[in-house]
Amino acid sequence: MKKQPDRPVLITDAAISQSDQLRSRQIRYVTMMGIRAGCLILGAVLISAKVPLLPVWLVLCAAGMVFLPWAAVLIANDRPPKTKAERYEARTRAQRPQPALDRQTTEETEHRTIDGDD
């Protein structure tokens, strides 16, 4: 009987690495800033082309140029939502009783004072 090679272990519950998260947030940010630049160029082209309903198109382009940087920064700074395991761990950590400080050790501690005058 032949020994079957070990199959790779899939880690499906592992969180996305920090570098992968950063990379995806950078891609989203650059994409949104590219769309913002496209709104600026489109507005310039629309003004020179004298299209119908020009004020409506210019308002839409201006809204894109104002709204997109704000949204891009918010989205770029946001982390992915926590998994069920992370939420459960945070909940159990919050419910654990915290060890109390011993009053005797805090009150009787002598502090060394260094005096600069000899």
C-alpha positions in Angstrom: 0.0 0.0 0.0 1.4 3.4 -1.0 1.6 6.1 1.5 -0.4 9.1 0.3 1.4 12.5 0.5 0.2 14.8 3.2 -2.4 17.1 2.0 -1.9 20.8 2.7 -3.9 22.1 5.6 -6.4 24.9 4.8 -6.6 27.6 7.3 -10.0 29.0 6.5 -10.5 30.8 9.8 -7.3 32.8 9.6 -7.6 36.5 9.2 -6.3 38.3 6.2 -2.7 39.4 6.7 -2.0 43.0 7.5 -0.1 43.5 4.3 -2.9 42.1 2.2 -5.4 44.4 4.0 -3.2 47.4 3.4 -2.7 46.5 -0.2 -6.5 46.2 -0.8 -7.2 49.5 0.9 -4.5 51.2 -1.2 -6.0 49.9 -4.3 -9.5 51.1 -3.3 -8.1 54.5 -2.4 -6.2 54.9 -5.7 -9.2 53.8 -7.7 -11.5 56.4 -6.0 -8.9 59.1 -6.5 -8.7 58.1 -10.1 -12.4 58.4 -10.5 -12.1 61.9 -8.8 -9.5 62.9 -11.4 -11.8 61.6 -14.1 -14.6 63.8 -12.8 -12.3 66.8 -13.1 -11.3 66.0 -16.6 -14.9 65.2 -17.6 -16.1 68.6 -16.2 -13.4 70.4 -18.3 -14.4 68.5 -21.4 -18.2 69.1 -20.8 -17.6 72.9 -20.5 -15.7 73.0 -23.7 -18.1 70.8 -25.6 -21.3 72.8 -24.7 -23.4 69.7 -24.0 -27.2 69.9 -23.2 -28.0 70.0 -19.4 -24.5 71.3 -18.7 -25.4 72.6 -15.2 -26.6 69.1 -14.1 -23.5 67.4 -15.4 -21.2 70.0 -13.7 -23.0 69.5 -10.4 -22.6 65.8 -10.6 -18.9 66.2 -11.4 -18.4 68.7 -8.6 -20.2 66.3 -6.2 -17.9 63.5 -7.2 -14.8 65.7 -6.7 -16.0 66.8 -3.2 -17.5 63.5 -2.0 -14.9 61.0 -3.3 -11.9 62.2 -1.3 -13.9 62.1 1.9 -15.2 58.6 1.2 -11.8 57.3 0.0 -10.1 58.3 3.2 -12.9 56.7 5.3 -12.8 53.5 3.3 -9.0 53.4 3.2 -8.7 53.7 7.0 -11.4 51.1 7.7 -10.4 47.6 8.6 -12.5 44.5 7.5 -15.3 43.5 9.9 -14.4 41.3 12.8 -15.0 37.6 12.4 -17.3 35.7 14.8 -14.3 34.3 16.6 -12.8 37.7 17.1 -16.1 39.1 18.5 -16.5 36.1 20.8 -12.9 36.5 22.1 -13.5 40.2 22.8 -16.8 39.4 24.6 -15.2 36.7 26.8 -12.2 38.9 27.6 -14.6 41.7 28.7 -16.5 39.3 30.9 -13.5 37.9 32.8 -13.0 39.4 36.2 -10.0 41.7 36.4 -7.5 41.0 39.2 -7.7 43.6 41.9 -4.7 45.4 43.1 -3.6 44.4 46.6 -4.1 47.5 48.8 -1.3 46.5 51.1 1.3 46.5 48.3 0.2 49.9 46.9 0.1 51.7 50.2 3.3 50.4 51.7 5.5 50.8 48.7 8.4 53.1 49.5 9.6 55.3 46.6 13.2 56.1 46.4 13.9 59.8 46.1 17.0 61.0 44.4 18.2 64.3 45.7 20.4 66.4 43.5 21.9 68.3 46.4 24.7 66.5 48.2 
